[in-house]
Amino acid sequence: MSARGAACHAGIVSSASTSQHHIDPVELSRALAISREAAELYLASDVIDLHIDSFIWTRIFGYDLTRRHGHGLFGARFYSQVDLPRIREARIGGALWSITTNPLRSAGGRARAFAHNVQRLEQALATVPDDVMLVRDLAGYRAARVAGRHAAFVAIQGGNALDQDGALDVLADGKVIAVTVMHLSSSSLGRTSSPMGSGARGLTARGRAYVEQLNAMRVFVDLAHVSREGFFDALAVHDRTQPVIVTHTGVRAVHDVWRNLDDEQLRAVADLGGVTGVIFHGGYLNGSYVGGGSANAIVDHIEHIVKTVGDEFVSLGSDWDGLIATPRDMPTCLELPRLVQRMLERGLSPESIQRVLGGNFLRALQQLRG
C-alpha cells in the first residue's frame, strides 16, 4: 500500500460509522465474494465518482442524504443506491454531487432555485462534519482524505440553471467544480443528445460563450448529454490547456444508443487530458433498462475506452440515484469493490485500476485547479 493509500486507510478506519467488513480486506473479500487482492486494491485506492444524483430525491420527497437507507421500493432501482453512511462504508473518498436543473422554470426561477439548492445541499452536508467536507480543488480533496472524511464536490446538471446574462458570475467563488452544459432537454445553450431535443443541432452562440466563461473560471465543462454536434462545437472554443470531462456516459462501440459517445469523441476528450466517466445504468451499458445486467457490462465500456485511448482517460461516473437500473450484482455503492474484481479478471493491471477508480480524475483536477 502506498503512503497516500495508507494515510487514507487510517483516516477511514477512525470513523465510527464504518462497518468492520469494509475495513478488513479479509472480511470485505468474504462479504462480497471477491479475492483478497481485489479487496486490498480497492482499500488502497482513491475512489471517486464523477456523478451522483441523490440530491434530486431530497428535493422531490425529502430523501435524507445523512441517514442510512435500504433498497427502497424498487430494490435499489432508480433511487436509494447512495447515502452518506453507505458512501462512508463503501470507502468512496470523493464524488461530484449534482444539482439538477428544472427546465420548466423561468430563467430567473432557475437561477433562484439553483442558489437555494446550493445552500440546501451545503446545509445538509454541514450536519455531518465528521463524515464529509465540501471541497473545490485538489488541496481540498487531500485535506478531506487526511481528515478521514468524504470529499464532496458540487456540480450542476443543466447549464440553463445559469443561462441569463451575468448569471454565471455566481460561480466565481469556485464552489462549483463542474457544469453539465446540457441535460435531457434543449435550452438557450444548445441541443441535448436526447431524442426529446429540438432546435439547432449544436451549441448556440450563447452556448459557445458559456463554455468560454466556464473555462475562464476554471470550472470543468461536462459534455455528458450534449448532442454530438454540440460536443464538437464546445471543443472548438474550449481552452486547449484545460481538460474537458464527460461525467457519466457509455460508449457506442459497446452499446450503440443516443446517450453514448463514439470513438472520435473519446479521443477528443483524451486529447485535452480529460476523463470519460462510465455510467452504471444498464440501459446505456447493454440495453437492460430495468434488470440492470451485471457489473461486467461496466467493465466492457471501461475496457473499450482503455483500448481506444489508454488507461489515463477513463473514470467512474455512476449516476447513482439518477433513475438508473444498476447491475444486479452491484445494486448500490456498497458492492463497488466487485467492480475491481471484474477488472482484475479482465486483465487490467492494479495500476490501471487505480487510475480508473480515482487517479485519472485527480490528475485532471490538478490540471484544472491544482
C-alpha positions in Angstrom: 0.0 0.0 0.0 1.3 3.5 -0.9 1.9 6.1 1.8 -1.0 8.0 0.5 -3.3 5.0 0.5 -2.2 4.1 4.0 -3.0 7.6 5.2 -6.5 7.4 3.7 -7.0 3.9 5.1 -6.0 5.0 8.6 -8.4 8.0 8.3 -11.4 6.0 7.3 -10.7 3.3 10.0 -11.2 6.0 12.6 -14.8 6.6 11.5 -17.2 5.0 14.0 -19.8 4.8 11.2 -17.7 2.4 9.1 -18.6 -1.2 9.4 -15.8 -3.6 10.1 -16.0 -5.7 7.0 -15.2 -2.6 5.0 -12.0 -2.1 7.0 -10.5 -5.5 7.0 -9.8 -6.8 3.5 -10.3 -10.4 4.6 -13.8 -9.6 5.8 -14.5 -7.4 2.8 -13.5 -10.2 0.4 -15.6 -12.7 2.3 -18.7 -10.4 2.4 -18.6 -9.6 -1.3 -17.2 -12.9 -2.6 -14.2 -11.2 -4.1 -10.5 -12.0 -3.9 -8.3 -10.6 -1.2 -6.3 -8.9 -3.9 -9.3 -7.1 -5.1 -10.3 -6.0 -1.6 -6.8 -4.8 -0.8 -6.5 -2.9 -4.1 -9.8 -1.2 -3.5 -9.0 -0.2 0.0 -5.6 1.2 -1.1 -7.1 3.4 -3.8 -8.6 6.8 -4.2 -12.2 6.0 -5.1 -14.0 8.9 -6.7 -17.4 9.1 -8.5 -18.0 11.8 -11.1 -21.7 11.9 -10.9 -24.1 11.3 -8.0 -27.7 12.4 -8.4 -29.1 11.6 -5.0 -29.9 15.3 -4.1 -32.7 15.3 -6.6 -34.7 12.9 -4.3 -34.0 15.2 -1.4 -35.7 17.9 -3.3 -38.6 15.7 -4.5 -39.6 13.8 -1.4 -37.1 14.7 1.4 -34.7 11.8 0.9 -32.2 12.3 3.8 -28.7 12.1 2.5 -27.3 11.8 6.0 -29.4 8.8 7.0 -28.7 5.2 6.1 -31.4 3.8 3.7 -32.3 0.3 2.5 -33.0 -0.6 -1.2 -36.2 1.4 -1.3 -39.5 0.5 -3.1 -37.8 -0.9 -6.2 -34.9 -3.0 -4.9 -32.3 -0.2 -5.4 -33.5 0.5 -8.9 -33.9 4.2 -9.8 -33.1 5.6 -6.3 -31.9 4.6 -2.8 -28.5 3.5 -4.2 -26.5 6.0 -2.2 -26.5 8.0 1.1 -23.6 9.4 3.1 -23.5 6.5 5.7 -23.2 4.0 2.8 -20.7 6.2 0.9 -18.6 6.2 4.1 -18.9 2.4 4.5 -18.1 1.9 0.8 -14.9 3.9 1.3 -15.7 6.3 -1.5 -13.2 9.1 -1.0 -14.8 11.8 -3.2 -17.7 12.5 -5.5 -19.3 15.2 -7.6 -22.8 15.8 -6.1 -25.0 17.1 -8.8 -27.7 19.7 -8.6 -30.1 19.1 -11.5 -31.9 21.9 -13.2 -35.7 22.0 -13.7 -36.1 23.3 -17.3 -39.8 24.1 -16.7 -38.9 27.1 -14.5 -38.3 30.6 -16.0 -34.7 31.7 -16.5 -34.9 33.8 -13.3 -36.6 31.0 -11.4 -33.9 28.5 -12.4 -31.2 30.8 -11.1 -33.1 31.4 -7.8 -33.7 27.7 -7.5 -30.0 26.9 -8.0 -29.0 29.4 -5.3 -31.5 27.9 -2.9 -30.4 24.3 -3.7 -26.7 25.0 -3.3 -27.5 26.4 0.2 -29.7 23.4 1.0 -27.1 20.9 -0.1 -24.4 22.7 1.9 -26.6 22.8 5.0 -27.4 19.1 4.7 -23.7 18.1 4.5 -22.8 20.5 7.3 -24.9 18.5 9.7 -22.3 15.6 9.5 -19.0 17.4 9.6 -17.2 14.3 10.9 -18.2 12.4 7.7 -18.0 14.9 4.8 -16.1 18.0 3.8 -17.2 20.3 0.9 -14.2 20.8 -1.3 -13.3 22.7 -4.6 -9.8 21.7 -5.6 -7.1 19.0 -5.2 -5.8 20.6 -2.0 -9.3 20.4 -0.5 -9.7 16.8 -1.6 -6.3 15.9 0.1 -7.3 17.7 3.3 -10.6 15.8 3.5 -8.9 12.5 3.0 -6.2 13.2 5.6 -9.1 14.1 8.0 -10.8 10.8 7.1 -13.8 12.5 5.5 -15.6 12.1 2.2 -14.7 15.0 -0.2 -17.9 16.4 -1.7 -17.6 18.5 -4.9 -20.7 20.4 -6.1 -21.7 20.2 -9.7 -24.6 21.5 -11.8 -26.5 19.3 -14.3 -28.1 21.5 -16.9 -26.2 24.7 -17.6 -29.5 26.5 -18.2 -29.6 26.9 -14.4 -27.5 30.0 -15.1 -28.1 31.0 -18.7 -29.1 34.6 -18.2 -26.5 37.3 -18.9 -24.2 37.6 -15.9 -25.7 34.7 -14.1 -22.5 32.6 -14.3 -20.8 35.2 -12.1 -22.1 33.3 -9.0 -19.6 30.6 -9.9 -16.6 32.9 -9.4 -16.2 31.7 -5.8 -15.1 28.3 -7.1 -17.7 26.3 -5.1 -19.0 24.6 -8.2 -16.4 22.2 -9.8 -18.3 21.2 -13.0 -21.3 22.1 -15.1 -23.0 19.6 -17.3 -23.8 22.1 -20.1 -26.9 20.2 -21.4 -29.3 17.8 -19.8 -32.4 16.0 -21.2 -33.9 19.0 -22.9 -32.6 21.6 -25.3 -32.1 25.1 -24.0 -30.8 28.5 -25.0 -27.3 27.0 -24.8 -27.9 24.3 -27.5 -29.3 20.9 -28.2 -29.4 17.8 -26.0 -28.4 14.4 -27.2 -31.8 13.2 -26.0 -34.4 12.2 -28.7 -36.6 14.9 -27.0 -34.2 17.6 -28.3 -35.2 20.2 -30.7 -33.8 23.3 -32.4 -30.3 23.8 -33.8 -28.2 20.7 -33.9 -25.2 22.0 -31.9 -24.5 24.8 -29.4 -25.9 28.3 -29.9 -23.7 31.4 -29.8 -24.7 31.7 -26.2 -23.7 28.1 -25.5 -20.2 28.6 -27.0 -19.7 31.8 -25.0 -20.9 29.8 -21.9 -18.1 27.3 -22.4 -15.6 30.1 -22.7 -16.9 31.6 -19.4 -16.6 28.3 -17.6 -13.0 28.0 -18.9 -12.2 31.5 -17.6 -13.5 30.5 -14.1 -11.7 27.1 -14.3 -14.9 25.1 -14.0 -15.0 21.7 -15.7 -17.0 21.7 -18.9 -19.0 18.5 -18.7 -20.2 17.3 -22.1 -22.5 14.5 -21.0 -25.9 14.8 -22.5 -24.9 17.3 -25.3 -25.6 16.4 -28.9 -22.7 15.2 -31.0 -22.6 18.5 -33.0 -22.7 20.4 -29.7 -19.9 18.3 -28.3 -17.6 19.4 -31.1 -18.9 23.0 -31.0 -17.8 23.1 -27.4 -14.4 21.7 -28.1 -13.9 24.2 -30.9 -13.9 27.1 -28.4 -12.6 25.2 -25.3 -9.3 26.3 -23.8 -6.8 23.7 -25.0 -4.8 24.0 -21.8 -7.8 22.7 -19.7 -9.2 19.2 -19.5 -12.8 18.6 -20.6 -14.8 15.9 -18.9 -17.8 13.7 -19.6 -19.0 12.7 -16.2 -21.5 9.9 -17.0 -21.9 8.0 -20.2 -21.4 4.8 -22.1 -19.6 4.2 -25.4 -21.3 3.4 -28.7 -18.8 0.8 -29.8 -20.1 -1.4 -26.9 -23.8 -0.3 -27.0 -25.0 2.0 -29.7 -27.6 4.3 -28.2 -28.2 8.0 -28.4 -26.7 8.6 -24.9 -23.3 7.2 -25.6 -20.0 8.5 -27.1 -18.3 7.3 -30.2 -14.6 6.7 -30.5 -13.9 10.1 -32.1 -15.4 11.8 -29.0 -13.4 9.6 -26.7 -10.2 10.6 -28.5 -11.2 14.3 -28.3 -11.6 14.1 -24.5 -8.3 12.3 -24.2 -6.6 14.9 -26.4 -7.4 17.6 -23.8 -6.2 15.4 -20.9 -9.8 14.9 -19.8 -11.7 11.9 -18.5 -14.8 10.0 -19.5 -16.8 8.6 -16.6 -18.6 5.3 -17.3 -22.2 5.3 -16.2 -23.8 2.3 -14.3 -27.2 2.3 -16.0 -28.0 -1.0 -17.6 -30.0 0.8 -20.4 -26.9 2.5 -21.7 -24.5 -0.3 -20.9 -26.3 -3.2 -22.7 -29.9 -2.3 -23.1 -31.1 -3.7 -19.7 -33.3 -0.8 -18.7 -34.9 -2.5 -15.7 -32.9 -5.6 -15.0 -29.6 -3.7 -14.8 -27.4 -6.6 -16.1 -24.1 -7.3 -14.3 -21.0 -5.3 -13.4 -19.2 -7.0 -16.3 -21.2 -4.6 -18.6 -19.5 -1.6 -16.9 -16.1 -3.3 -17.5 -17.0 -3.8 -21.2 -17.2 0.0 -21.5 -14.1 0.7 -19.4 -12.1 -1.8 -21.3 -13.1 -0.3 -24.7 -12.0 3.2 -23.6 -8.7 1.8 -22.3 -8.1 0.0 -25.6 -9.1 3.1 -27.6 -7.3 5.9 -25.8 -5.4 4.4 -22.9 -6.0 3.9 -19.2 -5.4 7.5 -18.2 -8.7 8.9 -19.6 -11.5 6.8 -18.0 -13.2 7.1 -14.6 -16.3 6.1 -12.8 -19.5 8.2 -13.3 -22.2 6.0 -11.8 -25.2 8.4 -12.0 -26.4 6.7 -8.8 -29.9 7.7 -7.9 -30.4 9.2 -11.3 -33.4 7.0 -12.2 -31.0 4.3 -13.3 -31.1 0.5 -13.1 -27.8 -0.6 -11.7 -26.1 -4.0 -12.2 -27.9 -6.6 -10.1 -24.6 -7.8 -8.6 -23.7 -4.2 -7.8 -27.0 -2.5 -6.9 -25.6 0.1 -4.5 -22.4 1.8 -3.7 -21.7 -0.9 -1.1 -20.9 -3.5 -3.7 -18.5 -1.3 -5.7 -15.4 -3.4 -4.8 -16.9 -6.1 -7.0 -16.0 -3.9 -9.9 -12.4 -4.2 -9.0 -12.7 -8.0 -9.1 -14.2 -7.8 -12.5 -11.5 -5.6 -13.8 -8.8 -7.9 -12.4 -10.5 -10.8 -14.1 -10.2 -8.9 -17.5 -6.5 -8.5 -17.0 -6.4 -4.8 -16.1 -3.3 -4.1 -14.0 -3.6 -2.8 -10.4 -2.1 0.5 -11.6 -4.7 0.8 -14.4 -7.5 0.0 -12.0 -6.3 2.7 -9.5 -6.3 5.2 -12.3 -9.9 4.3 -13.2 -11.1 4.4 -9.6 -9.9 7.9 -9.0 -6.4 8.6 -10.1 -7.4 9.9 -13.5 -9.9 12.4 -12.2 -7.3 13.7 -9.6 -4.9 14.2 -12.4 -7.4 16.2 -14.4 -8.4 18.1 -11.3 -4.8 19.1 -10.7 -4.5 20.3 -14.3 -7.6 22.4 -13.8 -7.2 23.9 -10.4 -4.0 22.5 -8.8 
